[in-house]
Every structure is written in C-alpha cells, then in structure tokens.
C-alpha cells in the first residue's frame, strides 16, 4: 500500500519537475513547482516525517510559491522565448552539471548513517522532533536562524537604501 | 466483512454525510447572513419563499444552476476552469480532520464523529487553507481583467501576511495541550469545571482568541478585511468574470471557509464538543437516554458554538466599515504580528510557571 503511494507520488513529482522545464509560461512553471513540492510532502509523510510534510506544504507550497505567483502576476511576465543556447552555455553548462552531480553522489555514497529510513517506519512525533532539534542540534538550529536574520536585514537595508536616495534627490 | 472494507465503507459514509451537511450549512449561512444583515439595516431580508424565507437557499441554488455559463474570450482557459475547483476543494477538504463529537464507537467504526484522526490535524487545516489561496490568485490572474488581477494581488498579499499571525496565535493552545492532535487539544480542555477549563478562560489564551479571530477574518476575506472583493473599488474583485456555477463555487468556498474557521475556533478556544456546564448537569439514569445524550449532546454543543461564530461574522460585517489597503497591511504586520509574538512569550512564561 505504502509502496503504491510512494511510486504514484514519486512519478507525479518527476512529471511536475519535467513539466516545469518544458512549460514556456512562467505561471505554468510555478504551478508545476507547487505540484513537485506537494508530492514531496506526501513522500515525507510515507517515510513517517509528518511535521516535515506539514511544514513543506505550509511554508513552500503555501507561502513561498504564493510569493512566486504573486511576482509573476504583478510583473505580468510574458511567455519565455526558446533559443538553442549559446556555445558557451553548452560547453560550460553540461560539464558543470555533471561535476555537481558527481560531487553530490560521491558525498552521499561515502557518508555513514544515510539511507536507514524505510517506508514502513513509524511516524516521528513532533515531540521527538523538537527534542532533537532543541537539545542535540541546538547550535546548527541557532546558526541557521542567524542566517535567516541576516537575509532579512539585507532585504530591509536594500529597501531602505532606495528610499533614502529618492528622498535625497528631491 | 474484513476490517479494511469496514473502514472504507465507514469512511465513505462519513465523507458523504459531512459534505452534505456542510453544503446545507453553507446554503443556510448565506440565508442567515442575508436575514441578519437585513435586520441590522432595519429591513426584512428575504421572506417570500417558504415560511420566513426558509426555502430561499433552494431557489438561489436553482437560479445559479440555470444561469448561462459564460466564459469570456480572452481568459486563460485551463487555469480559469481549475481555479474555482481549487478554491471549493480546499474549503471542503479542510473540515475532514475536525472532530464533531466525542469518541463514540458503533458497529466497528473507530470514531463516528470524525472522518480522520490525524496526529497533526491542526497543521493539516493550516496547510490546506494556505493552498486555498491559489484558487483566488489564479482566478484573478487567468480572468485577464484589471479588476480581477488587482483583487487577486490584494488577496494573496493579505493572506500571506495574516497567515503568519494566524499560525502564531495558535501556538499557545498547542503548548497547553502538548500536541497538535485536535482530539487531544479538545480533551486538554475537558474537566469538571466546564467552561472555566476552556482555553479561552482557563488556559490564559484570552488574547490569543481575539488575535486568532482578527487574523481569521482577514484569512477568509471577510468584512472588515474584504478588500479582494471591495465592490466600490474593484467591481467584484477576483470573481468579476465568473458566472453561474463557477461563481457559486467561489461563493460556497467563502462560506465553507467561514464554517471551518468557526470549527477551529470552537475546537481550540471554546473546548470543542464539551458542555459549558461541565458535570453540573446530572446525566439521565435510563441507559437508552444516556446513550442518546452521550452521542448527540456533544454535537449539539459543537453546532451551537460554531453557529455563534457565524452569527459574530455577520454581526461584524453589518457593523464595521472596510479597512483601507495600507491600513490592512500595517495592521497585520505592525500590530497583529508583534502582539501574537508577545502572546507566545507571555503564555510560555505562564505555562512554565504553572508546570
């Protein structure tokens, strides 16, 4: 039963990802990305990570992608123009993709303790997750929150700078 | 019958019953709104069809079904057609985790008054509500109409902003119950003290309740935050180009969302199906009567609480004028969000002191 659900949503996820690349209109691409994110959430759920699944839907599909579609609608972006690409992009792009894939694959194969999650694992409760997050992994968690804070401050600084120049010019 | 088949049949039955009751509820919420707003504005409201106008929803439904289905020429058709389905679908699905009554087992059904008892029910409701934004956003964009687009932009910006405050105002409730399971949250509010053990009074969530209500009104695009369909500025906002049943689907989605918000507020702050009198009212001794009271008493309390929220919705709509858009955004980010964070700090200190 779980395996059927897994295959179904893994297929949906891949189909969404391919559709994202093939669509020429930005809003269709954004919607395909939503399909990818929601099916990823279902995959998390089949692996027993219920909080992660909910957070995936609420944060990525519900907030970040709304912002994406918001920007697409606001700019009223037209259709993408298809070109075959330049010689530079072909000659650099494909080797770069191959190198990145090789690096990720080698790191994943070498590292210990990965790949121990199974489809029939019991559900990890939010309590266990928060105990792990706030006791054992508290330093990485706090560092990540500082990173997000820096990004927010950067955005505010950028927005304020434009404001100041306009006032100075008047 | 095998357990799987029993489960499947019970789930199907529960889905059908809940959907039918919800849709009837939606129809009569519209009537309630028209009657009440009528009385607030010193007129009668619909009173021609049936006794006291009680059959008005039927006639309204027939009218919407029989109207001509009009699809303008320059709309982006795939999204134009799918947008009302997303809106109504999300509005109907989110009620599936709501427990309408206490644990009640009959003929092999695990719990009769809840479609699915999931461990993170609160997050499921929040997640499905946040997906529902796409219905409105895509409707406005695909209509290829300036007013629709403006309505959709307003709506998505407003819903993203207020979603934060909405989620954060519920943190205190989760802290008191120690769980995100809606059944556990309601059971954390049951004690002999009746309404004094509800989160709004006993759990120090009084401010959280009002913060939640304000955020929820904005999240369901209802007055005084109904900027996305402000008829004085935007014709009808995101559903300007929709007609017949497609318009009716947006209409139904809005009212179904109101009912869901009422259910969530009932479950999280007013103790769900529990009686406000606690154990003060004696139970009948007759076994048959006792069973009847245990089965339908909780549902009665639940319906009364949800109804009072719907009444409040209409009352607010009839009373308060609409916000200006910059006021709306300023209120969401500068007032509501800091207050919810203060509420989290305050309630966590209170729970830490009392534990």
Interface residues (C-beta under 8 A of the other chain):
Chain A: X27 X31 X34 X38 X50 X51 X54 X55 X57 X58 X61 X62 X63 X66 X67 X69 X70 X72 X73 X74 X123 X125 X126 X127
Chain B: X79 X118 X119 X120 X123 X124 X126 X127 X128 X129 X130 X131 X133 X134 X137 X138 X140 X141 X149 X152 X153 X156 X157 X159 X160 X163 X167 X178 X179 X180
